[in-house]
């Protein structure tokens, strides 16, 4: 279970970093730039801890899918970037893929 906590932390740090990357305005604003760099470092650190027990492909699939959904929600709430219907359908397919991996895959590292 600890490995999934590390993966969750990696995803949260990555989502914060990506959100700050937008607000850094191409690294021209100091504080958002520093937060971006620190949070990406934290994300990769926690991902590295995750990879001790979860296969890299599974961990990356979960990281990517949850990160995409989380960043989409941040984009909607913070930046007023509303996805259209095809984007929402695509997000649902991504979520379905992660659910299938975690429920049915024997390589999910439980």
NORGIGI-V482688 format. One record per residue. RES is the residue in one small letter. SS is DSSP state (h for helix, s for strand, l for the rest). PHI is phi in whole degrees, -180 to 180 (NA if undefined). PSI is psi in radians with two decimals (NA if undefined). Layout:
# NORGIGI-V482688
((RES:SS:PHI:PSI) (RES:SS:PHI:PSI))
This chain:
# NORGIGI-V482688
((x:l:NA:-0.59) (x:h:-59:-0.63) (x:h:-63:-0.60) (x:h:-76:-0.49) (x:h:-66:-0.75) (x:h:-62:-0.72) (x:h:-65:-0.73) (x:h:-59:-0.79) (x:h:-63:-0.69) (x:h:-61:-0.74) (x:h:-67:-0.75) (x:h:-64:-0.80) (x:h:-61:-0.71) (x:h:-66:-0.70) (x:h:-66:-0.72) (x:h:-63:-0.79) (x:h:-61:-0.78) (x:h:-66:-0.68) (x:h:-64:-0.74) (x:h:-70:-0.52) (x:h:-59:-0.72) (x:h:-65:-0.76) (x:h:-77:-0.23) (x:l:-73:-0.25) (x:l:51:1.12) (x:l:59:0.71) (x:l:63:0.54) (x:l:-96:-0.20) (x:l:-110:2.17) (x:h:-63:-0.97) (x:h:-62:-0.86) (x:h:-62:-0.56) (x:h:-66:-0.76) (x:h:-66:-0.77) (x:h:-61:-0.71) (x:h:-58:-0.89) (x:h:-64:-0.81) (x:h:-64:-0.75) (x:h:-70:-0.64) (x:h:-64:-0.69) (x:h:-61:-0.78) (x:h:-62:-0.71) (x:h:-61:-0.82) (x:h:-70:-0.55) (x:h:-63:-0.89) (x:h:-67:-0.58) (x:h:-63:-0.70) (x:h:-63:-0.64) (x:h:-66:-0.65) (x:h:-62:-0.66) (x:l:-72:-0.08) (x:l:-68:-0.52) (x:l:-126:-0.41) (x:l:-104:2.29) (x:l:-56:2.51) (x:h:-58:-0.71) (x:h:-65:-0.69) (x:h:-69:-0.82) (x:h:-60:-0.75) (x:h:-69:-0.62) (x:h:-63:-0.78) (x:h:-67:-0.82) (x:h:-55:-0.88) (x:h:-62:-0.87) (x:h:-64:-0.88) (x:h:-67:-0.66) (x:h:-62:-0.74) (x:h:-62:-0.79) (x:h:-66:-0.77) (x:h:-63:-0.77) (x:h:-66:-0.61) (x:h:-63:-0.75) (x:h:-64:-0.73) (x:h:-62:-0.77) (x:h:-59:-0.70) (x:h:-67:-0.82) (x:h:-79:-0.76) (x:h:-92:-0.57) (x:h:-117:0.07) (x:l:57:0.66) (x:l:-100:1.65) (x:l:-91:2.12) (x:l:-71:2.59) (x:l:-84:3.11) (x:h:-58:-0.81) (x:h:-60:-0.63) (x:h:-66:-0.72) (x:h:-64:-0.74) (x:h:-62:-0.76) (x:h:-60:-0.73) (x:h:-62:-0.69) (x:h:-64:-0.66) (x:h:-65:-0.69) (x:h:-63:-0.81) (x:h:-61:-0.77) (x:h:-60:-0.70) (x:h:-62:-0.76) (x:h:-68:-0.69) (x:h:-62:-0.78) (x:h:-60:-0.78) (x:h:-59:-0.83) (x:h:-73:-0.48) (x:h:-87:-0.72) (x:h:-108:-0.34) (x:l:-79:2.35) (x:l:-82:-0.17) (x:l:-98:0.16) (x:l:-72:-0.07) (x:l:75:0.63) (x:l:-76:NA))
